[in-house]
Amino acid sequence: MKRFIIKGTFQECRIAAGSVATDLSAILPPGNAFIITDENVFRFHKERFASFPVFVIRPGEESKTADTAFRICRWLMDEGAGRNAFVCGVGGGVVCDLAGFVASIYMRGIDFGFVPTSLLAQVDAAIGGKNGVNLNAFKNIIGTFNQPRFVHCDPSFLSTLPDEELRNGLAEVVKHCLIADKNMFSNIRDHADALLQRDAAMLRKVIGHSIGVKVTIVNRDEFERGERRLLNLGHTWGHAVEKTEGIPHGQAVSIGLCFAARFSEHRGLLSHAEFNDIENLLKSLGLPVRAAADPRHVLQTILKDKKKEDEQLHFVFLHGIGRAVTESISIRELTAFVALYDSSKAP
């Protein structure tokens, strides 16, 4: 088991990668813990929840709304949850985002923790203290920075994960390699089949690696004022594709990574060979590399994104595999590149 600590401004978060969460009563405070999960996790793993009160949501981004958060708050109040209550999100990224957001606003803030059950949540969504809900399909417009007390990443949950959801998590794994570790990128390229076959050793390796990359960055920039923006690699275009096409987050991130890589190549920061390596790895993991939507429609969605500041946008470029850099670019430059991207015959 690997252990990490995020030294948050208001809370220290302890992360255990490879921990076992067979019985949640072993890690939750007795008597005042409340669990938030979704229908899929509850169906497969309800025996782990012991006798705790459980709020079950429908799986999917459609549940990640302020209305759902307020319904959970009402449920907590009806269940008699006070200031000393503890909320635990057991599920994927949607569940963790909702649980963290609810805990941050209920009675002006109560303690919470996560037991992420999807690969995407274990390597990314549950790590770092971002909690939020969507607004009219725009991602995470309403949210907080607030660290959970703990994150327990139990790989055994991944045994019931659908193949598509496994691939979605691998997109974020590749993202972390592109940001900070060329050697791990090569390792994943050489063992892509093993990952898709759920090789336990490889999964533990990539989970621990991704958490390590993210924890290092978050400890230096908890509130995303500088370096933490690197973790948005692929997400500017990816979030817009996700909203435009309604596809899963990991697929959208994969498309966004390829867009960022092509933009980096266009600027002369990334070689064509490196671009091909990135594209080919994502394809080998069963991930898409280009959106079906009209790029001009995707661009219009970006212009409403929370990352836009006046006529400038923070965009993450690749200065080679394993080195990401955030730059402020003009909307005009992005628009000009999208026109080229739209007319290209790249797959």
Secondary structure, 3 states (H helix, E strand, C coil): CEEEEEECCCCEEEEEECCCCCCHHHCCCCCCEEEEEEHHHHHHHHHHHCCCCEEEECCCHHHCEHHHHHHHHHHHHHCCCCCCCEEEEEECHHHHHHHHHHHHHHHHCCEEEEEECCHHHHHHHCCCCEEEEEECCEEEEEEEECCCCEEEECHHHHHHCCHHHHHHHHHHHHHHHHHHCHHHHHHHHHCHHHHHCCCHHHHHHHHHHHHHHHHHHHHHCCCCCCHHHHHHCCHHHHHHHHHHHCCCHHHHHHHHHHHHHHHHHHCCCCCHHHHHHHHHHHHHCCCCCCCCCCHHHHHHHHCCCCCEECCEEEEEEECCCCCEEEEEEEHHHHHHHHHHHHHCCCC
